[in-house]
Amino acid sequence: MNHQKYLDRQRRRRRFRVRKAVRGTGDRPRLTVHRTLRHISCQLIDDSKGVTLGSANTIQLKIDGGNCDAAAKVGAAIAEQAKAAGINAVSFDRGHLRYHGRVAALANAVREAGIHV
């Protein structure tokens, strides 16, 4: 089997395994994280209504994204949007990504801003 197909299938399985337990509601939306080699982005999603409540990324914030500092700034920006919308807690959805490095830095920045993750 093609190695890339194998890796994609593993990522898909991990993503489904993580997301089957994580659901976003109006008072506790889902905080999803998307990471590339150069950028990181996140969204607050209310799955019951199917709407995005807020989003932040390194392109929008004009940050050279690719390190933990950039991820922390994105986390602080999404926490500000959550506070403005009256959200005190989120369900963290890491998708197929491991919880370390930039993903953990983003989650820790959201926690430090006062949002329960």
MOVEN-V687835 format. One record per residue. PHI is phi in radians with two decimals (none if undefined). OMEGA is omega in degrees with one decimal (none if undefined). NEAR is the number of other C-alpha atoms within 8 Angstrom. Layout:
# MOVEN-V687835
phi=(PHI:PHI)
omega=(OMEGA:OMEGA)
near=(NEAR:NEAR)
This chain:
# MOVEN-V687835
phi=(none:-1.06:-1.11:-1.14:-1.09:-1.10:-1.13:-1.10:-1.17:-1.14:-1.09:-1.07:-1.11:-1.12:-1.09:-1.15:-1.13:-1.26:-1.40:-1.23:-1.75:-1.85:-2.27:-1.80:-2.08:-1.15:-1.56:-2.40:-1.26:-1.56:-1.76:-1.66:-2.16:-2.19:-2.25:-2.08:-1.19:-1.89:-2.42:-2.45:-2.46:-2.59:-2.43:-1.77:-2.16:-1.69:-1.26:-1.20:-1.76:1.31:-2.19:-1.64:-1.56:-3.05:-2.67:-2.65:-2.69:-1.26:-1.22:-1.11:-1.49:0.98:-2.02:-1.24:-1.65:2.88:-2.41:-1.21:-1.13:-1.13:-1.12:-1.14:-1.16:-1.15:-1.10:-1.15:-1.16:-1.24:-1.18:-1.09:-1.14:-1.16:-1.11:-1.11:-1.53:1.41:-1.74:-1.86:-2.53:-2.33:-1.73:-1.46:-2.02:-1.52:1.16:-1.62:-1.44:-1.32:-1.52:-2.82:1.15:-1.17:-1.15:-1.18:-1.13:-1.12:-1.12:-1.15:-1.17:-1.17:-1.09:-1.13:-1.40:1.81:-1.72:-1.37:-1.86)
omega=(177.1:-175.6:179.9:176.1:178.4:179.0:178.5:179.2:176.8:178.4:179.3:178.5:178.3:-179.3:179.0:-179.6:179.5:-172.4:179.0:-179.4:-174.7:176.0:179.1:176.1:-179.3:-178.8:175.8:-177.2:179.8:177.0:-178.7:-179.3:174.2:-174.6:171.0:179.5:-175.5:-173.0:174.3:179.7:178.8:-179.4:169.4:-173.4:171.9:-175.6:-179.3:177.9:-178.8:-178.8:174.4:-176.5:179.5:178.6:176.4:176.2:-176.5:178.1:180.0:-178.8:179.5:179.0:170.5:-174.0:179.0:-179.5:-176.5:178.8:177.8:179.0:178.2:178.0:177.1:177.7:177.6:179.7:-179.9:177.2:176.1:178.7:179.4:178.2:179.1:179.1:178.9:-178.9:-179.9:-176.7:178.0:171.7:-174.2:-179.7:-178.4:-178.8:179.5:-175.7:175.7:-179.4:173.0:177.9:-175.5:-179.9:178.4:178.9:177.3:-179.2:178.8:177.4:177.3:178.0:-178.6:178.5:175.4:178.3:179.5:-179.4:none)
near=(4:5:6:6:8:9:8:8:8:8:9:9:8:10:10:9:8:12:10:7:6:10:10:13:10:8:7:12:15:17:12:12:12:8:8:6:5:7:12:14:12:14:14:14:14:15:11:7:6:7:7:9:8:10:10:13:11:15:9:7:8:6:8:9:11:10:7:10:7:12:16:15:10:16:16:12:9:15:12:9:9:13:10:7:6:6:11:11:10:13:12:10:11:12:11:9:6:6:7:7:7:10:14:9:14:15:12:10:12:16:10:7:9:8:14:8:9)
